[in-house]
Amino acid sequence: MATSSVLPAFNAFPDYLVEKATPQEILAFSVPPEGQERAGELLDRQNAGVLTPIEAIGLERMREFDRLVSLLKAKALARMQKQ
């Protein structure tokens, strides 16, 4: 039951952000190089089988953030196409 109550908020948040920033600003967003580097390090550690539980949580949070950014960019692109 808790999952279904979270989904509307999860879906509403990207819509809110798309309304507050221009589609171009959203599409131009990228993770800073140090964040990309850290993600690469964690993926390497995961592939090597030496990822700690704390690192696994961090990597999963990075994946969730990446999914959110992807959703935002898709909504921004759709908004641009409607204009």
Kinemage of the C-alpha trace (Angstrom):
@kinemage 1
@onewidth
@group {chain A} dominant
@subgroup {mainchain}
@vectorlist {calphas} color= white
{ca met a 1} P 0.000 0.000 0.000
{ca ala a 2} L 2.774 2.499 0.832
{ca thr a 3} L 4.240 2.128 -2.644
{ca ser a 4} L 1.049 3.287 -4.359
{ca ser a 5} L 0.948 6.448 -2.212
{ca val a 6} L 4.536 7.294 -3.111
{ca leu a 7} L 4.119 6.941 -6.877
{ca pro a 8} L 1.858 9.974 -7.387
{ca ala a 9} L 4.351 12.156 -5.518
{ca phe a 10} L 7.229 10.670 -7.489
{ca asn a 11} L 5.410 11.443 -10.738
{ca ala a 12} L 4.298 14.927 -9.630
{ca phe a 13} L 7.784 16.081 -8.633
{ca pro a 14} L 9.295 15.936 -12.153
{ca asp a 15} L 6.222 17.748 -13.494
{ca tyr a 16} L 6.755 20.467 -10.886
{ca leu a 17} L 10.424 20.837 -11.786
{ca val a 18} L 9.681 20.960 -15.507
{ca glu a 19} L 7.298 23.846 -14.793
{ca lys a 20} L 9.928 25.749 -12.750
{ca ala a 21} L 12.914 25.378 -15.085
{ca thr a 22} L 12.994 25.784 -18.812
{ca pro a 23} L 13.169 22.588 -20.848
{ca gln a 24} L 16.528 23.777 -22.156
{ca glu a 25} L 17.879 24.157 -18.617
{ca ile a 26} L 16.737 20.658 -17.715
{ca leu a 27} L 18.172 19.126 -20.884
{ca ala a 28} L 21.489 20.914 -20.270
{ca phe a 29} L 21.859 19.457 -16.765
{ca ser a 30} L 24.605 16.922 -16.239
{ca val a 31} L 26.164 15.357 -13.186
{ca pro a 32} L 29.413 17.086 -12.218
{ca pro a 33} L 32.598 15.232 -13.230
{ca glu a 34} L 33.379 14.220 -9.638
{ca gly a 35} L 29.956 12.563 -9.373
{ca gln a 36} L 30.493 10.729 -12.647
{ca glu a 37} L 33.922 9.637 -11.463
{ca arg a 38} L 32.537 8.337 -8.170
{ca ala a 39} L 29.796 6.405 -9.974
{ca gly a 40} L 32.447 4.833 -12.207
{ca glu a 41} L 34.523 3.846 -9.189
{ca leu a 42} L 31.528 2.230 -7.503
{ca leu a 43} L 30.583 0.359 -10.680
{ca asp a 44} L 34.176 -0.899 -10.972
{ca arg a 45} L 34.097 -2.050 -7.341
{ca gln a 46} L 30.742 -3.758 -7.931
{ca asn a 47} L 32.089 -5.555 -11.014
{ca ala a 48} L 35.135 -6.649 -9.021
{ca gly a 49} L 32.901 -7.999 -6.255
{ca val a 50} L 34.386 -5.736 -3.575
{ca leu a 51} L 31.557 -3.230 -3.109
{ca thr a 52} L 30.770 -2.639 0.562
{ca pro a 53} L 27.153 -2.528 1.776
{ca ile a 54} L 27.413 1.249 2.303
{ca glu a 55} L 28.818 1.689 -1.204
{ca ala a 56} L 25.996 -0.456 -2.592
{ca ile a 57} L 23.466 1.898 -1.006
{ca gly a 58} L 25.279 4.889 -2.491
{ca leu a 59} L 25.337 3.271 -5.919
{ca glu a 60} L 21.621 2.495 -5.730
{ca arg a 61} L 20.889 6.113 -4.783
{ca met a 62} L 22.923 7.241 -7.790
{ca arg a 63} L 20.866 4.934 -9.994
{ca glu a 64} L 17.628 6.333 -8.569
{ca phe a 65} L 18.861 9.868 -9.192
{ca asp a 66} L 19.805 8.930 -12.753
{ca arg a 67} L 16.299 7.562 -13.346
{ca leu a 68} L 14.779 10.780 -11.987
{ca val a 69} L 16.986 12.947 -14.213
{ca ser a 70} L 16.117 10.777 -17.211
{ca leu a 71} L 12.416 11.194 -16.450
{ca leu a 72} L 12.843 14.955 -16.084
{ca lys a 73} L 14.668 15.186 -19.390
{ca ala a 74} L 12.011 13.134 -21.163
{ca lys a 75} L 9.275 15.396 -19.795
{ca ala a 76} L 11.263 18.507 -20.739
{ca leu a 77} L 11.761 17.219 -24.263
{ca ala a 78} L 8.031 16.442 -24.583
{ca arg a 79} L 7.239 19.929 -23.342
{ca met a 80} L 9.583 21.450 -25.937
{ca gln a 81} L 7.964 19.450 -28.698
{ca lys a 82} L 4.507 20.723 -27.718
{ca gln a 83} L 5.620 24.359 -27.896
